[in-house]
Every structure is written in C-alpha cells, then in structure tokens.
Amino acid sequence: MEQRGPGAGARARYWFDTTLARGTSALVGWLVVVCLAVVVPASAALVWTSGHAPATLPGKLAAVWRLTGETLRLGGTTGTPVRVVLSVLLALVALVYVSTLVGLITTGLTERLIALRRGRSTLVERGHVVVLGWSEQVFTVVSELVAAGANQRGPAVAVLADRDKTAMEEALYGKVGPTGRTRLICRSGPSADPAVLALTSPATADSVIVLPPDESRSDADVVKALLALRATARGDEAGAPVVAAVRDSSYLLAARLAAGARGIVLESDTVTARLIAQAARRPGLSLVHRELLDFAGDEFYPASHPSLVGRAFGDALLAYGNASAVGLIRDGAPWLNPPARTVIGPDDRLIVIAADDDTAELADCTPFVEERLVASPRPPEIRPERVLLLGWNRRAPLVLREWGRNAPPGSVADVVADEEEATVRAAAGTGGAGWSCVPRRGDTTRPETLSGLDLACYDSVIVLGRESRPGEPPEEPDTRTLVTLLVLRHLERRAGRELPVVTELTDDGNRPLAPLGPGADVIISGKLIGLLMAQISQNRHLAAVFDELFSAGGTQIHLRPAADYVLTGHEASFATVVAAARGRGECAIGYRGHAEAGHAPGYGLRVNPPKSARRRWDAGDEVVVIAGEGGGRPDGGVPRSRGARESPA
C-alpha cells in the first residue's frame, strides 16, 4: 500500500518552525507581518466607517497610514515618499532606543533583585552578632541571641551560610518564631571566602560565632572560616571577638591559632562528654546546667558594688536579696568560690547569678539566717560506684575518661555495645586510676541483651546513640536511643526500681518522645553547645567560668542532700542554707525539692531563690552548690596559680 506524505497543514507548520529557527531577524519579520496584518485592516475599517472620513481615496489611504503609524509608533507623517521614509526611520530609531533602555533597566533591576534574594548585599551594621555556618546549633544560637536582645534597642543577628537565603529565613523563622526587637539578616555564600565574609561586616560586629559542623570531618571548614576572619580583620588584634567550636580534638590547636588572641575555641565533644559524666554521678545536674546556660532564666553576670570593697567575700554571699554571689573577677580572670575570708579589692568584680545584668540589688540578708536550724557537718560518704553505659559513639571514650577521673577507688563501668571488646578496652584505658571497665558486646535495642544485666546494682545508666556506619542505610541517630530507652523502661518496671538515666540525644524535638521519667537528665549535645556559645559571645569572661565548672576537677556544680545544711522537717529561709554552705566553704545557689521533682516546668529546681524565701525542708530535698569536687574550703585555702588576698586571721 502506497504511503501518503504529510498534509499541507503539517508542511506549513514545518516551514513556519524552520523560519523561526533562523534567529532574531526571522522573529522580528514575523512580528512585523502579524502586526501589519492586524493593524492595517483594523485602521482601514475605522477610517471607512468614520463619519468624518475624507471623501477621496488618497485621503482615506493617508488617514489609514496616519492611524497605522500612531498605533505602531511610526510617526504617521504624510507627504512625499522621502518624508514618509525619514519619519519611519526616526520612529524606528526611537523605538530601538527606548526598547533597549527599558531592557537594560529591567535587566539591572532583575539582577539586583536576584542578588538580594541570594543574600549578596553588604551589611551596614554596627554592634551586631555574626553567625557563620549552618548546623544543628544555629537555631539554638539565634534563639538565645534573640532572648538576650529582648532588652536592647534593635540588635541585629547576621547569619552567613552556603545555603539559599530564602530557605534559611524560612527555617529560622519557623523554629525560632517571632524575633521581637532583634532583626534577623541572612546572607548566602561560603564563610571561608573573605570576599563573601566581608558582606556581614565582621569588623564592626560585637562578636562572631563560628558554628561547629554536623560532621567531625568538616572541622577543617571551621579553621578555614577563622582564617578568613583573620584575613578580613588583617591582624590578630583587630576585628570582633570570636567564639568557635570544633568536634575533633586534633583540630583544636589549629583552630585556636587561626582564631588568634581574641578568639575562644570550644571542643564540643569534650564539653558534652564532661556534662554527661557529671550528670551520671549527680542526677538532676543537667537541669541546673540548662537553667544557667539559657537566657530565659538566671545566668552569670559580672557586678560592681563599691560598698562591698574591703569586705570579705563571705559577706557578699548574704549581701544580695535577689542574686547569688559565686566568685570574683580578679586581674581579668574569674575565680569561682574563693575562700570566705578573701577581701574584695577595688579592682575586683563580683560574679553573680541574677535574672539580668542590671537586676542585682544589695540587701543585707543576715537577719534571715537562723543559726539554730543549721545542720552539723557530716562526713562525706565515699563508696565505689557502678555505672552502666549502653551504646557507643565517638564521645563514649571521652565519657568514660571523664567519669573515671573522679570515680572513687573500686568503681566499675560496664559497657554494652556493638563494638569489639578490644576497641572498648583500648578506648576506656582498662582501669584508669582505681576504676575498671568491663565491656560486653551486644545490641542494646534487644530485650535479651539487657535482661541478662542486674540493673539493681547500678548507680546510674548512660545511654548513647550509635553513629551511622559505612555501608549501612542512613538512620536518624536518636532512633536506636529511643528503642533502647523503651526496653530499659520495661526492665525497670519489672525489677521494681527506677534508675537514674542520662540520655544523649541529637535532636531536641525527640525529647518529648523519650520514655523517661519527669526531670530526667537528657543531654541535647547540639543545643548545649549552642547555649554555651551564645552565653560566651555576650560575655567573654564566662568562657573561663564554664571551663572551670565543666572540668573534671576543681570547682563544679553539685547537688547535695539538704540535710547536710539545714535540719529537715523544719521551715527555714534560703539565707540559712547560704550561711550553712558558707561555713562549709561552698556557695549555695539554689535547691531541688523532692516533692516537686516530678512536675514541670522546673521539676523542683529553683536557681537563685530570694534569700528571704522560706520553705519546709524534707529529707529528699537537695541543695545546689558551687564547690570543689571533694567538698568546700572552709575559710581557707588558696586556689592554685592565683594570689589570694585575705584578711588577717
């Protein structure tokens, strides 16, 4: 059967498409033909149907030409052919000029809008905070900076990350919420590029925060961002103070060298491991850390009151009605919990815990002290401890090391993880100074693994999430942790004992999902580091304060039985507790009520209560104190590497 060729319609469409493919000239020609095919007949119809049309045919054709020229902006001049051609030429020149000018203006505006959308305009700000990088800490840092700027006048926070500007703004506003007076500005680009970094005006900022990456292998990006800041500032002493964090300790020295003299670099994994270890030995401690680190409650602030100069530090403990004195800033360095007889010098500044930097008010609280209710000192009970570590990640060796530093002789750490026994033993140090590590291989998400353990013999349990391994499908880090907690909770009910559990989570959104008791210790590693960086960015002196509090030795935060300070079963003021702690060489900063421990939002914790506040103290209550690991220094003792000036005995 003979095959028929394409029809006339198909050939016409093909010819038309071929002419359009020839370029701009063909497209312009078709536009001219289409316009003339529409405008000329329409103009002729208007002229012939008009009641004022010329009587002669040449007059009507001239009218059609004028109407066509006015429609197409060709002038429409009549007369000799030369005159008509010149008018058309001038009209075409004007049309090309205007069209080109409009195109240039449109292109320029479009490029400018695209640049603004991409976040490539330079900030003209002073006194703002620059946040470099994008990781799990960015939402915490921005939230805390917004809270810190609530009492300031129009502060600005500039975020620079290699992400889309609109996506960053949507994510931040979605999780941070209303920013109040704080202006949130996002800029897009790599923070390691000095030219891009200059868009945030770091030289005029109050502080710069370099966020740690989500992956430890990306710590090199933090070092590069610090080097870019140095190149922008052109000198170690120039530019704004910098707060940065790295995960891997191998990058710590390089980061500190790149940050220069005005930089503070934190080691996030070590800080997290220390807090996990401290919470394992002192249940409920994570609540105190969270209260002191966020700007929503009471925080550390420097305070100066000339009337306290020449008096002993012990007097300052009862000299504030709405604040708690915890140390001194001497020679630019903080000194926590100095001996009570230490004389406050004219150049010293007090470190207080208060609601804000200008709320600490002097008030003699000595009349509220009831000496008859002060408890007699009891010798501390020192016995071996036993801790159970479930799960394994890169912070597990650090947790074991920090826990073992203050563990009493004979203490034992049992480890249940998927790792090889040799790996666990090598990481833990197999014994340390007076303590031992007993590894056991097993899957912590399986009931049979945990049912073989005697849970009743453990003082506390630490649950860590396992990191993704090469070749395994990606999994949310907290998934296995939540499953382990479910199994552990089931076994606790069967054993009839609820253990103090310290859980490490990576996503704060999973905290409500965790099957834990009210007020349990949950360490959100990313949020904790974000809170710490935000606090230090607002007050550089706090870096040394938190370094001391989070260290394995020296001065730390403790939760101790209230019976060590006041007679239980009686009603007494908090000033009485402060006076009792002062006699033990400690600074009392709050308490945790046993009866309220299971109720939100504070779970019984009260930091910096009024000295005049009275309550009935029960046997299960605890007092929050700042003291040395082995107890306080009752009116004596000089801290190492610091010359203390004390009054004569």
C-alpha positions as CSV (number, residue, x, y, z in Angstrom):
1,M,0.0,0.0,0.0
2,E,1.4,3.4,-1.0
3,Q,2.3,5.6,2.0
4,R,0.8,9.1,1.9
5,G,3.1,12.1,2.6
6,P,2.4,14.8,5.2
7,G,-0.6,17.1,4.6
8,A,-0.5,20.8,3.6
9,G,-1.1,21.8,7.3
10,A,1.9,19.8,8.5
11,R,4.2,21.2,5.8
12,A,3.0,24.7,6.6
13,R,3.8,24.2,10.3
14,Y,7.2,22.8,9.5
15,W,8.0,25.7,7.2
16,F,6.9,28.2,10.0
17,D,9.1,26.4,12.6
18,T,12.0,26.4,10.2
19,T,11.8,30.2,9.7
20,L,11.6,30.8,13.5
21,A,14.7,28.7,14.0
22,R,16.7,31.2,11.8
23,G,17.1,33.6,14.7
24,T,16.0,37.1,15.9
25,S,15.7,38.6,12.4
26,A,13.1,36.0,11.4
27,L,11.2,36.5,14.6
28,V,11.1,40.3,14.1
29,G,9.9,39.8,10.5
30,W,7.0,37.6,11.6
31,L,6.1,40.2,14.3
32,V,6.0,42.9,11.6
33,V,3.9,40.8,9.3
34,V,1.4,39.9,12.1
35,C,1.2,43.4,13.3
36,L,0.6,44.8,9.8
37,A,-1.9,42.1,9.1
38,V,-3.9,43.1,12.1
39,V,-3.3,46.9,12.4
40,V,-3.8,47.9,8.7
41,P,-7.2,46.2,8.1
42,A,-8.4,47.5,11.5
43,S,-7.2,51.0,10.7
44,A,-8.9,50.8,7.2
45,A,-12.2,49.7,8.8
46,L,-12.1,52.6,11.3
47,V,-11.4,55.1,8.5
48,W,-14.1,53.8,6.1
49,T,-16.7,53.6,8.9
50,S,-16.0,57.0,10.3
51,G,-18.4,59.9,9.6
52,H,-15.6,62.3,9.2
53,A,-13.5,60.3,6.7
54,P,-12.0,62.1,3.7
55,A,-14.1,61.9,0.5
56,T,-11.3,60.9,-1.9
57,L,-9.5,57.5,-1.9
58,P,-6.0,59.1,-1.5
59,G,-7.3,61.0,1.6
60,K,-8.6,57.8,3.0
61,L,-5.3,55.9,2.4
62,A,-3.4,58.8,4.1
63,A,-5.8,58.6,7.1
64,V,-5.2,54.8,7.3
65,W,-1.4,55.4,7.2
66,R,-1.6,58.0,10.0
67,L,-3.7,55.7,12.2
68,T,-1.3,52.8,11.5
69,G,1.7,54.9,12.3
70,E,0.3,56.2,15.5
71,T,-0.6,52.6,16.6
72,L,2.8,51.2,15.8
73,R,4.6,54.4,17.0
74,L,5.9,55.1,13.5
75,G,5.0,58.8,13.4
76,G,2.4,58.5,10.6
77,T,3.8,61.6,8.7
78,T,2.3,62.1,5.2
79,G,3.7,63.8,2.2
80,T,6.5,62.9,-0.2
81,P,7.9,59.3,-0.1
82,V,11.2,60.7,1.3
83,R,9.4,62.4,4.1
84,V,7.5,59.3,4.9
85,V,10.6,57.1,4.9
86,L,12.5,59.6,7.2
87,S,9.7,59.7,9.7
88,V,9.6,55.9,9.8
89,L,13.4,55.8,10.2
90,L,13.3,58.2,13.1
91,A,10.4,56.3,14.7
92,L,12.4,53.0,14.4
93,V,15.5,54.6,16.0
94,A,13.4,56.0,18.9
95,L,11.7,52.6,19.3
96,V,15.0,50.8,19.4
97,Y,16.5,53.3,21.8
98,V,13.5,53.2,24.2
99,S,13.3,49.4,24.0
100,T,17.0,49.0,24.7
101,L,16.8,51.4,27.6
102,V,13.8,49.6,29.1
103,G,15.6,46.2,28.6
104,L,18.7,47.5,30.4
105,I,16.7,48.9,33.3
106,T,14.7,45.7,33.6
107,T,17.8,43.5,33.4
108,G,19.6,45.6,36.0
109,L,16.6,45.5,38.4
110,T,16.2,41.8,37.9
111,E,19.9,41.2,38.6
112,R,19.7,43.4,41.7
113,L,16.6,41.5,43.0
114,I,18.3,38.2,42.3
115,A,21.4,39.4,44.2
116,L,19.2,40.5,47.1
117,R,17.4,37.2,47.1
118,R,20.7,35.3,47.1
119,G,21.9,37.4,50.0
120,R,24.8,39.1,48.4
121,S,24.4,42.7,49.6
122,T,26.8,44.2,52.2
123,L,25.5,44.8,55.7
124,V,25.9,48.3,57.1
125,E,25.6,47.5,60.7
126,R,27.4,48.1,64.0
127,G,27.2,46.1,67.2
128,H,25.6,43.1,65.6
129,V,26.4,39.4,66.0
130,V,27.6,37.4,63.1
131,V,26.9,33.7,63.0
132,L,28.9,31.7,60.4
133,G,27.9,28.2,59.2
134,W,24.8,26.1,59.3
135,S,24.4,23.2,61.7
136,E,22.1,21.9,64.4
137,Q,23.3,24.7,66.7
138,V,22.1,27.6,64.5
139,F,18.5,27.5,65.8
140,T,19.6,27.4,69.5
141,V,22.2,30.2,69.0
142,V,19.8,32.5,67.2
143,S,17.0,31.8,69.7
144,E,19.3,32.7,72.6
145,L,20.6,35.8,70.9
146,V,17.0,36.9,70.3
147,A,16.3,36.4,74.0
148,A,19.4,38.2,75.0
149,G,18.5,41.2,72.8
150,A,15.0,41.5,74.3
151,N,16.1,44.4,76.5
152,Q,18.3,46.0,73.9
153,R,17.4,48.5,71.2
154,G,17.1,46.9,67.7
155,P,20.0,44.4,67.8
156,A,20.8,42.5,64.6
157,V,21.9,38.9,64.1
158,A,23.5,38.2,60.7
159,V,23.7,34.5,59.6
160,L,26.1,33.6,56.8
161,A,25.9,30.1,55.3
162,D,26.4,28.4,52.0
163,R,22.6,27.9,51.6
164,D,19.7,29.6,49.9
165,K,18.8,32.9,51.7
166,T,15.1,32.3,51.5
167,A,15.4,28.7,52.7
168,M,17.5,29.9,55.7
169,E,15.0,32.6,56.6
170,E,12.0,30.2,56.4
171,A,13.8,27.6,58.6
172,L,14.9,30.2,61.2
173,Y,11.6,31.9,61.5
174,G,9.8,28.6,61.6
175,K,11.9,27.3,64.5
176,V,12.8,30.5,66.3
177,G,9.5,32.2,66.0
178,P,8.9,35.9,66.5
179,T,12.2,37.8,66.9
180,G,10.8,40.8,68.7
181,R,13.2,43.8,68.5
182,T,16.0,41.6,67.1
183,R,16.5,42.0,63.3
184,L,17.4,38.7,61.6
185,I,19.6,39.1,58.5
186,C,20.7,36.1,56.3
187,R,23.5,36.2,53.7
188,S,24.3,33.4,51.3
189,G,27.8,32.2,50.5
190,P,30.8,30.2,51.8
191,S,32.1,31.6,55.1
192,A,35.7,30.6,54.2
193,D,35.7,33.2,51.3
194,P,37.0,36.6,52.7
195,A,35.1,38.5,50.0
196,V,31.8,36.8,50.9
197,L,32.6,37.1,54.6
198,A,33.0,40.8,54.2
199,L,29.3,41.0,53.4
200,T,28.5,40.6,57.1
201,S,30.8,43.4,58.2
202,P,32.6,41.3,60.9
203,A,34.9,44.2,61.7
204,T,32.1,46.3,63.2
205,A,30.3,43.4,64.9
206,D,30.2,42.9,68.7
207,S,31.1,39.2,68.3
208,V,31.4,36.4,65.7
209,I,30.2,32.9,66.3
210,V,31.6,30.1,64.1
211,L,29.3,27.0,64.5
212,P,30.8,23.5,64.6
213,P,29.8,21.3,61.6
214,D,27.4,18.5,61.7
215,E,30.2,16.1,60.8
216,S,33.5,15.9,62.6
217,R,35.4,15.6,59.4
218,S,34.3,19.1,58.5
219,D,36.2,20.7,61.3
220,A,38.6,21.9,58.7
221,D,35.8,24.3,57.5
222,V,35.8,26.0,60.9
223,V,39.6,26.5,60.7
224,K,39.2,28.0,57.2
225,A,36.4,30.3,58.4
226,L,38.7,31.5,61.2
227,L,41.5,32.1,58.7
228,A,39.0,34.1,56.5
229,L,38.1,36.2,59.5
230,R,41.8,36.9,60.2
231,A,42.3,37.9,56.5
232,T,39.3,40.2,56.7
233,A,40.5,41.8,60.0
234,R,44.1,42.0,58.8
235,G,45.7,41.2,62.2
236,D,45.3,39.2,65.4
237,E,44.2,42.1,67.5
238,A,41.8,43.6,65.0
239,G,38.2,42.7,64.5
240,A,35.4,41.4,66.8
241,P,35.9,38.7,69.4
242,V,35.3,35.2,68.0
243,V,33.7,32.2,69.6
244,A,34.1,28.9,67.7
245,A,33.8,25.2,68.3
246,V,35.2,22.0,66.8
247,R,34.3,18.4,67.4
248,D,37.6,16.6,66.8
249,S,40.4,17.5,69.3
250,S,43.0,17.1,66.5
251,Y,41.7,20.4,65.1
252,L,41.7,22.3,68.4
253,L,45.2,23.7,68.3
254,A,44.9,24.8,64.6
255,A,41.5,26.4,65.3
256,R,42.9,28.3,68.3
257,L,45.9,29.5,66.3
258,A,43.6,30.7,63.5
259,A,41.3,32.4,65.9
260,G,44.1,34.5,67.4
261,A,44.3,36.3,70.7
262,R,40.6,37.5,70.6
263,G,39.2,34.0,69.8
264,I,37.8,31.4,72.1
265,V,37.5,27.8,70.7
266,L,35.5,25.1,72.4
267,E,35.9,21.4,72.0
268,S,32.2,20.4,71.7
269,D,32.7,16.6,72.1
270,T,34.8,17.0,75.3
271,V,32.3,19.5,76.8
272,T,29.4,17.2,76.1
273,A,31.2,14.2,77.5
274,R,32.0,16.1,80.7
275,L,28.4,17.1,81.3
276,I,27.2,13.5,80.6
277,A,29.8,12.1,83.1
278,Q,28.9,14.8,85.7
279,A,25.1,14.1,85.3
280,A,25.8,10.3,85.7
281,R,27.4,10.9,89.1
282,R,25.0,13.7,90.2
283,P,21.4,13.0,88.8
284,G,19.5,16.2,88.0
285,L,22.6,18.2,87.2
286,S,21.6,18.7,83.6
287,L,18.6,20.7,84.8
288,V,20.9,23.2,86.6
289,H,23.2,23.5,83.5
290,R,20.2,24.2,81.3
291,E,18.9,26.8,83.6
292,L,22.3,28.6,83.8
293,L,23.0,28.4,80.1
294,D,19.8,29.8,78.5
295,F,18.8,33.4,78.7
296,A,15.3,32.7,79.8
297,G,16.2,32.3,83.5
298,D,19.1,33.3,85.7
299,E,22.6,33.5,84.3
300,F,26.1,34.5,85.3
301,Y,26.9,38.2,85.2
302,P,29.7,40.5,86.4
303,A,28.6,43.1,89.1
304,S,30.4,46.0,90.7
305,H,29.3,47.5,94.0
306,P,31.8,49.9,95.7
307,S,30.2,49.4,99.1
308,L,31.5,45.8,99.1
309,V,35.1,46.8,98.5
310,G,37.3,46.0,101.5
311,R,34.8,43.4,102.9
312,A,35.2,39.6,102.9
313,F,33.7,37.5,100.1
314,G,31.7,35.6,102.7
315,D,29.8,38.8,103.4
316,A,28.9,39.2,99.8
317,L,27.1,35.8,99.9
318,L,24.4,37.4,102.1
319,A,24.6,40.9,100.6
320,Y,22.2,40.3,97.7
321,G,18.5,39.6,98.1
322,N,17.8,38.7,94.5
323,A,21.2,37.4,93.3
324,S,23.8,34.8,94.3
325,A,27.5,35.7,94.5
326,V,29.6,32.8,93.4
327,G,33.1,34.3,92.7
328,L,35.3,37.2,91.7
329,I,36.9,38.5,88.6
330,R,40.5,39.4,89.6
331,D,43.2,40.6,87.2
332,G,40.8,39.8,84.3
333,A,40.4,36.1,85.3
334,P,37.4,34.6,87.0
335,W,37.8,32.9,90.4
336,L,34.9,30.8,91.5
337,N,34.1,30.0,95.1
338,P,37.1,31.8,96.7
339,P,37.7,31.4,100.5
340,A,35.1,33.3,102.5
341,R,37.8,35.5,104.1
342,T,39.1,36.7,100.7
343,V,39.0,40.5,100.7
344,I,37.2,42.2,97.8
345,G,39.7,44.6,96.2
346,P,38.9,47.9,94.5
347,D,39.6,46.4,91.0
348,D,37.7,43.2,91.7
349,R,34.3,42.5,90.2
350,L,31.9,40.0,91.7
351,I,30.4,37.1,89.6
352,V,26.7,36.8,90.5
353,I,23.8,34.7,89.3
354,A,20.9,37.0,88.5
355,A,18.0,37.5,86.2
356,D,19.7,40.2,84.2
357,D,23.0,42.2,84.2
358,D,21.4,45.1,86.0
359,T,19.0,43.5,88.4
360,A,21.4,42.5,91.2
361,E,20.5,44.7,94.2
362,L,22.3,45.0,97.5
363,A,20.2,43.9,100.6
364,D,21.5,42.7,103.9
365,C,20.1,39.2,104.3
366,T,21.9,38.4,107.6
367,P,18.7,38.9,109.7
368,F,17.1,36.0,107.8
369,V,19.7,33.5,108.9
370,E,18.5,31.1,111.7
371,E,21.6,29.6,113.2
372,R,19.6,27.1,115.3
373,L,18.4,25.4,112.1
374,V,21.9,24.9,110.6
375,A,22.8,21.2,110.5
376,S,26.0,19.9,111.9
377,P,28.6,18.8,109.3
378,R,28.5,15.2,108.3
379,P,31.5,13.3,106.9
380,P,31.0,12.6,103.2
381,E,30.2,9.0,102.2
382,I,32.7,7.7,99.8
383,R,32.0,4.3,98.2
384,P,32.7,2.6,94.9
385,E,30.3,3.4,92.1
386,R,29.0,1.3,89.3
387,V,27.7,2.8,86.1
388,L,26.2,1.1,83.0
389,L,27.0,2.6,79.6
390,L,24.6,1.5,76.8
391,G,25.7,2.2,73.2
392,W,28.8,3.6,71.6
393,N,29.9,6.6,69.6
394,R,32.9,8.8,69.2
395,R,32.1,10.5,72.6
396,A,31.9,7.3,74.6
397,P,35.7,7.1,75.3
398,L,35.6,10.7,76.5
399,V,32.6,10.0,78.7
400,L,34.4,7.0,80.4
401,R,37.6,9.0,80.8
402,E,35.8,12.0,82.4
403,W,33.7,9.7,84.7
404,G,36.7,7.8,85.8
405,R,38.7,10.8,86.8
406,N,36.5,11.4,89.9
407,A,35.3,7.9,90.4
408,P,36.1,6.5,93.9
409,P,38.6,3.6,94.1
410,G,37.0,0.3,93.2
411,S,34.4,1.8,90.8
412,V,33.3,-0.2,87.8
413,A,31.9,0.9,84.4
414,D,30.0,-1.8,82.5
415,V,29.8,-1.1,78.7
416,V,27.3,-2.9,76.5
417,A,27.8,-2.0,72.8
418,D,28.1,-3.5,69.3
419,E,31.8,-2.6,69.3
420,E,34.6,-5.1,69.6
421,E,35.7,-5.7,73.2
422,A,39.3,-4.7,72.3
423,T,38.0,-1.4,71.0
424,V,36.1,-0.6,74.2
425,R,39.0,-1.6,76.4
426,A,41.5,0.4,74.4
427,A,39.3,3.5,74.5
428,A,38.4,3.2,78.1
429,G,42.0,2.7,79.3
430,T,41.0,-0.5,81.1
431,G,41.1,0.6,84.6
432,G,42.4,4.1,84.9
433,A,43.3,5.2,88.4
434,G,41.4,2.8,90.7
435,W,38.5,2.0,88.4
436,S,37.9,-0.7,85.8
437,C,35.9,-1.1,82.6
438,V,34.0,-4.3,81.8
439,P,33.0,-4.5,78.2
440,R,30.2,-6.7,76.8
441,R,29.2,-7.0,73.2
442,G,25.5,-6.8,72.4
443,D,22.7,-5.0,70.7
444,T,21.2,-2.6,73.2
445,T,17.9,-2.4,71.3
446,R,17.2,-6.2,72.0
447,P,15.5,-7.1,75.3
448,E,17.6,-10.3,75.7
449,T,20.8,-8.2,75.8
450,L,19.7,-6.1,78.7
451,S,17.6,-8.7,80.6
452,G,20.8,-10.5,81.5
453,L,22.1,-7.5,83.5
454,D,21.4,-6.9,87.2
455,L,20.0,-3.4,86.8
456,A,19.5,-3.0,90.6
457,C,23.2,-2.9,91.2
458,Y,23.9,0.2,89.1
459,D,24.0,3.7,90.5
460,S,23.2,5.3,87.1
461,V,22.8,4.4,83.4
462,I,24.2,6.3,80.4
463,V,22.5,5.8,77.0
464,L,24.4,6.9,73.9
465,G,23.2,6.8,70.3
466,R,25.2,4.8,67.8
467,E,26.6,6.7,64.8
468,S,25.9,5.5,61.2
469,R,28.5,3.1,59.9
470,P,29.9,2.8,56.4
471,G,27.7,0.6,54.2
472,E,24.6,0.9,56.5
473,P,21.5,2.7,55.4
474,P,21.2,6.2,56.9
475,E,19.3,6.3,60.1
476,E,18.2,9.0,62.5
477,P,20.8,9.0,65.3
478,D,18.2,9.1,68.0
479,T,16.1,6.1,66.7
480,R,18.2,3.4,68.4
481,T,18.4,5.5,71.6
482,L,14.6,5.8,71.9
483,V,14.3,2.0,71.3
484,T,16.9,1.3,74.0
485,L,15.1,3.6,76.4
486,L,11.8,1.7,75.8
487,V,13.5,-1.7,76.6
488,L,15.2,-0.2,79.7
489,R,12.0,1.3,81.0
490,H,10.3,-2.1,80.6
491,L,13.0,-3.8,82.6
492,E,12.9,-1.1,85.3
493,R,9.2,-1.7,85.9
494,R,9.8,-5.5,86.1
495,A,12.7,-5.0,88.6
496,G,10.7,-2.5,90.6
497,R,13.4,0.1,90.6
498,E,13.7,3.3,88.6
499,L,17.3,4.0,87.8
500,P,18.9,7.5,87.2
501,V,19.3,7.6,83.5
502,V,21.4,10.1,81.5
503,T,20.4,10.1,77.8
504,E,22.2,11.8,75.0
505,L,20.0,13.0,72.1
506,T,21.0,14.9,69.0
507,D,17.6,16.4,68.1
508,D,15.7,18.4,70.7
509,G,12.5,17.5,69.0
510,N,12.9,13.9,70.2
511,R,13.0,14.9,73.9
512,P,9.2,14.6,74.3
513,L,9.3,11.1,72.6
514,A,11.9,9.7,75.1
515,P,10.3,7.3,77.5
516,L,11.9,8.8,80.6
517,G,10.7,9.9,84.0
518,P,9.9,13.6,84.7
519,G,13.0,15.7,85.1
520,A,15.4,13.0,83.9
521,D,18.8,14.0,82.7
522,V,18.8,14.5,78.9
523,I,21.8,16.0,77.2
524,I,21.0,17.5,73.8
525,S,24.6,17.8,72.5
526,G,23.9,20.3,69.8
527,K,21.6,22.5,71.9
528,L,24.0,22.5,74.8
529,I,27.0,23.7,72.7
530,G,24.7,26.3,71.1
531,L,23.7,27.7,74.5
532,L,27.3,27.8,75.7
533,M,28.5,29.7,72.6
534,A,25.7,32.2,72.9
535,Q,26.5,32.9,76.5
536,I,30.2,33.4,75.8
537,S,29.5,35.6,72.8
538,Q,27.7,38.0,75.2
539,N,30.4,37.9,77.9
540,R,33.9,36.6,77.2
541,H,34.6,36.2,81.0
542,L,32.1,33.3,81.0
543,A,34.4,31.1,78.9
544,A,36.8,30.6,81.9
545,V,33.8,30.3,84.3
546,F,32.2,27.4,82.3
547,D,35.6,25.8,81.6
548,E,36.1,25.6,85.4
549,L,32.5,24.3,86.1
550,F,32.7,21.7,83.4
551,S,36.2,20.5,84.1
552,A,36.9,17.1,85.6
553,G,38.4,18.6,88.8
554,G,38.4,21.9,90.6
555,T,35.2,23.9,91.3
556,Q,32.0,22.3,90.0
557,I,28.2,22.4,90.5
558,H,26.9,19.8,92.9
559,L,23.5,18.6,94.2
560,R,23.9,17.6,97.8
561,P,21.4,16.5,100.4
562,A,19.6,19.3,102.2
563,A,20.2,17.5,105.5
564,D,23.9,18.5,105.2
565,Y,22.9,22.2,105.6
566,V,19.6,22.6,107.5
567,L,17.6,20.5,109.9
568,T,15.0,18.6,107.8
569,G,11.4,18.7,108.9
570,H,11.6,22.4,109.8
571,E,10.8,25.6,107.9
572,A,13.9,27.7,107.2
573,S,14.9,30.6,104.9
574,F,17.2,30.1,102.0
575,A,19.6,32.6,103.6
576,T,20.1,29.9,106.3
577,V,21.1,27.4,103.7
578,V,23.5,30.0,102.2
579,A,25.1,30.6,105.6
580,A,25.4,26.9,106.2
581,A,27.1,26.4,102.8
582,R,29.4,29.3,103.6
583,G,30.6,27.5,106.7
584,R,31.5,24.5,104.5
585,G,33.4,26.7,102.0
586,E,30.7,26.5,99.4
587,C,28.3,28.8,97.5
588,A,24.7,27.8,97.6
589,I,22.8,28.9,94.5
590,G,19.5,27.0,94.7
591,Y,17.7,23.8,95.6
592,R,15.6,21.0,94.2
593,G,12.5,20.0,96.1
594,H,11.9,16.2,96.2
595,A,8.1,16.7,96.3
596,E,8.1,18.8,93.1
597,A,10.7,16.8,91.2
598,G,8.1,15.1,89.0
599,H,6.3,18.2,87.9
600,A,7.1,20.5,85.0
601,P,8.3,23.0,84.2
602,G,11.1,23.2,86.7
603,Y,10.9,19.7,88.1
604,G,11.5,21.0,91.6
605,L,14.6,23.0,90.6
606,R,14.9,26.6,91.8
607,V,18.0,28.6,91.0
608,N,18.7,31.9,92.7
609,P,15.7,32.0,95.0
610,P,15.2,35.1,97.2
611,K,17.2,34.8,100.4
612,S,14.1,35.6,102.4
613,A,12.1,32.8,100.9
614,R,11.1,30.2,103.5
615,R,10.1,26.6,102.9
616,R,9.9,23.3,104.7
617,W,13.0,21.2,104.0
618,D,12.4,17.5,103.6
619,A,14.9,14.6,103.7
620,G,14.8,14.1,99.9
621,D,15.5,17.8,99.1
622,E,18.8,18.7,97.5
623,V,20.8,22.0,97.6
624,V,22.6,23.2,94.5
625,V,26.1,24.4,95.5
626,I,29.3,25.5,93.7
627,A,32.2,23.8,95.4
628,G,35.3,21.6,94.9
629,E,34.9,18.0,94.0
630,G,35.8,16.7,97.4
631,G,34.0,19.4,99.4
632,G,34.5,23.1,100.1
633,R,37.3,25.0,101.6
634,P,36.0,26.3,105.0
635,D,37.5,29.7,105.2
636,G,40.9,28.8,103.9
637,G,42.9,27.5,101.0
638,V,44.3,29.5,98.1
639,P,43.5,28.3,94.6
640,R,46.5,27.3,92.6
641,S,48.1,29.9,90.3
642,R,46.3,32.8,91.9
643,G,47.5,35.0,94.6
644,A,44.6,35.4,97.0
645,R,44.5,38.5,99.3
646,E,42.8,37.6,102.6
647,S,42.2,39.5,105.8
648,P,44.3,38.6,108.8
649,A,43.1,35.6,110.8
